[in-house]
Amino acid sequence: MAIVVKDRVRVTITTVGTGDFTLGSALLGFQNFSVIGNGNETYYAAVDTVTGDFEVGIGTFTTAGPTLTRTTVLESSNAGAKVSFSAGSKDVFVTYPAERAVYLDTTGTNTVQNVFDTLNATTATLTGGTVSTTPSVGNDIANKAYVDTVASANIGTAGTYGSASTVPVITTNAQGQVSGVTPTSIAITSAAVSGLAASATTDTTDAANISSGTLPTGRVSGSYTGITGTGALAAGSLVAGFTAVSALLGGTGQSSYAVGDLLYSDTTTSLDRLADVDVGNALISGGVGAAPSYGKIGLATHVSGTLPISSGGTDATTAAAALTSLGAYPAANPSGYTTNTGTVTSVATGTGLTGGAITTSGTVSLANTAVTPGSYTTASLTVDAQGRITAASSGAGVSPGGATTQVQFNNAGVFAGSANLVFDGTNLTCGGNITANSDERLKTNWRALPDDFVSHLAQVRHGVYDRLDVGETQVGVSAQSLQALLAQAVLVNKDGFLSVAYGNAALVACIQLAQKVVALEQTVAKLAKGT
């Protein structure tokens, strides 16, 4: 991937926000970004001439899209960060930013503004310092001759210095280079060391001379007494930061206990605590190699043998043997069955039964009644104290009164029909009046109908229509159309179909129309009088 700069590269974009630029068409007289080459970097500038937002940076061109990735922002109207461009058209073009420019200053001297890895030039003028074989100041540049001289100077013999008994003594030159290394033996006299016990200076392990410090494992052997505060041990306790003494060292490995806890070996090298439990539990072995536990003694799993009578047991393993052992039954009859023998002398029969009394053998039977076996409809039954049916007869049933299609009604306890109330399966015809309770004493919360009721009533769908369910031609209104004006006159049945209380709706509508007629008559009368 190379940095490529081309002349006359300028396109329009409509990118919004801080995302990569999706490049549009080139402006008249300019080239597309495709001359940069897929995957190459270039210097770009983006300008919104409406808002004044701008951004200068390094971008990577990709033919897919095509797009220009905003890799590095060098300068922008957003304090050097990516600009969140607004909607609308913006210009993006290849530029040569001052941050990356190389140019001659006013004296004609070449000035390098950016950081570079290699500068190929026949001559170069330095604003401070010189290129010298013997550099002397901080901004001088050393040439190859000086570097070769320094590299070939004798700075000591290659090797490894220092050991368990010697340390290297190093000599350096004015440039800080190692010019010599001399191995020197380690020798520390007792006079040069203070604060050590006498035994420490003579490399002995006389414990009587040691009052503090830490002895390595190799220095401690045999038995010691009088140790009051060394290592992990303080006077009668462990020093802060140390855990309990392990079982391997003669301790328990436990730092706290609760009343009733028991210690047991959980491995071959450690101990653990078994916490106490509620009263009535016993310590039960877990078996060889397993931890013990508390629990209830299971007679079937933890007890063997039989419990003697003297200890409250039965001294037996079966019920029959237990009864015999306890003396409840003799050994000749361990099951305890009744062995008495005798003869029933008399069995009497009660009400409704026959066959008694029986003194030896016989049959007890249910006595017959006078009811003839069979099926009875609309039956009349008589039952005695024992629940037996003693009498039964079929009834005549209930027959409808009147002629066909006449609606049945209760006439002094008897079904009756009337020619004034007929239902043919579709139409119900009444020769008299059908009324509904309308006493004003039963009514409250009266509300007037809206002033435009009559005008809306005129819009209700009405006329002659054919019924789909009964196949008849009828006259009436649409329940749905009336429901919007007078919902109280429209009912919904359990199947969701609507019905109309025609009488209620018609009477209310007539009264509203009558009021309109009266008002119109009054108006006509006034007009006739010229008032």
Order of alpha helices (4+ residues) and beta strands (2+ residues): beta-beta-beta-beta-beta-beta-beta-beta-beta-beta-alpha-beta-beta-alpha-beta-beta-beta-beta-beta-beta-alpha-alpha-beta-beta-beta-beta-beta-beta-beta-beta-alpha-beta-beta-alpha-beta-beta-alpha
